[in-house]
């Protein structure tokens, strides 16, 4: 990157970055900082916006503006300049990635000592959440999912060891013995070499029913990725048709039910997310080896309760993420996404499809006001359209929304012509 002779590279980069902010618009800096390379990729894919930026640059350069960028591009061929406005500018705007953090180096290479402290809590040692997540994900990958000892069908529990921060699975043989509690199927482990009693002098027998922390973390990650919010009332109605027999999947039964006519077909189309049900089936078959041998009613009940628990987990996770992003203590958060989506839909129906407020109300199922015949106005829908436009213009800019609306009309015309 050429520039003023003797100018420090970082100072030159900052100067060029300021010119890029003027070129791309006032929202460029915050958006780039927030979204990084994903924002750069979106700009690189928007041919119309790239052409607008290039035209803005040429007009500004003719008036003596953008001296740093002009000097940078002066030695490039037209093809290289085109590439610069597609993706090359990211080398200027985004700092080069630094070396990954290696906290383990602070432990003089003693990986086990580092892992002990990781399990005890190492958030204070990190400034980058992504680097911290990487450390834990690597550890979870290294440890893997214990779950249970499959040949015996015994759930593995966590060592009750106050001296070690790292959870170790209780051994199948040795000084730990599994016990099933009555008809519940719950497995607890009796540990014969528990902590020594200072009063009695012998090692006490302790009981462990605590799953491994790493197992819980892996299960949480899988459930957040594979789980879906399901309508339990719909699920209860279709379960007799889709609970699989041994050797079958939910998808096998699902496709058979869809091929038949009747209420089940309609309910399945409304339910969707058969993949989430096959994930629930995988969990049940792994953690309950006798699941397929149970009566149909019991399997259906286990399926339902598993999905209810997944729903509760996903909702709790959604609330946590939402609060971290924009929550305020003691206050309700912003309107749910579905309300924002409805407002955006109203603006699209008005600006793209050209519907009247009454027609928009009919599409969205909003009842007409009592005085509509007299006034011919629908204030509720008008406010929806206004809010929806504000969201769209905030994301795309006023001209950007006009271009998007025009592109959607053109796409609709092409599609309808087919």
Steps between C-alpha positions, in 0.01 A plus 500: 500500500676814381456838670683802627872432534592437863137459611449215749301205356232520773458877450469443124240229557297729732508779240380266225233362732363853554479543122318168469248614763433810290470285189267230634285725718465594870378153609813333358722522810253362760375227263853387416595494867188303593489249215857491368554271203132404471418867430786518248367191321151650476637816340712290265187319378295818439590595141275808495647638820857436375423695182357786708811507723735493199308789337514693827875444514556621143293816557681568826843439346420745217445767766824418680352273764621160623873573456615188687275263306587677173869441567432137591301435180720701266735210431221245443356376174123546443452131587692542827296812585178306441626224730590761762141628517368144521712361781846654497404796718454258791880471523502872583190514720549180701820462702694182433404221741742471788638173630247298701516531873685215667412523869657159555840669447454674835507157664846424356353235270340303786176412324351314795557795734339725240200266472460497878474879499274498192249284684532720809414808292731697273276779368716756681802401287332581166404825333345338190183292547562323168846388610354380832230305314768346277689372804192334643389355166844346451480352850151360436621350174797343679290353783203394287159383621507227764124472547487142617672165493306347214560129561359526854257784432638700793501878509848633574507744793754756614772442756420656835853630551546840660875496434471497122327759285486266200199266504601140454246226426448249776668170409292195424723287718694580814370703791180620333184294454186584298152455644164529325236663718178298497292515185609854407804383305715772659861396554704628793853402593621404845859611553677297769816712513326833561636780718648386832289585802712701747278381789473132403834448335375290206421593142129563470268347242366778283233504231539665159211574264665798327552474122836604360528875441643427156208269419255773596686755289509273193132409540413871533692583182337216303153594623542865410611395150257213434200589716202700376203655678213260433125545545432234764122504442560407133766249600268308735246455218747357247727294727303174456575527127870591521647324806744263331531127554843340557725564199286790377555875518243774547570598139392150383164531674467866407527435126246216523252722684547782249425261213160423651201728504334612820549715807851367572631638170375852577631488857844388383517783249422745782741334744811492277849433644503119478881532537455622858289192575768268364749678727268435797477137388880474492522636855236260632647195330849578628412587858222239534623180332159332547304785342392308187364211710261727694126509419398756238320720752807521724730578206262776388494648851882496520517666160259773611678573828837508325370758252346706784839502675675602175246782455571626853877482447485689168272767647731550801798525263315751279418716804862495615634603158232770463575644843874506434438678170249767601334424835462750783452407867135506601375596155336314218710465191417629152200366312533132412649422161164377372355853545795655316454238227132590472584870464761425232247279319246787510756740347585247227133446413452876477820603319570193286153357432326839501212383725270743675492515879175302491657232281807484725267452798331211319835333421619528862167418662464840669131591558366821352430787744135574577509836319676373186191549279480866608870595506645247256815483714669217688729665762633169640618375159631845409716494814619147414607615155679804645687287756586238237639763262709644784655156561572445130647847451711462814653183355524598132481880491214685330643454149595143582142414595371658180746288298404187695128561446559549128707181483224306680237630254721396207557158654125453552435595137754246375364229727137562405592500130613138540 
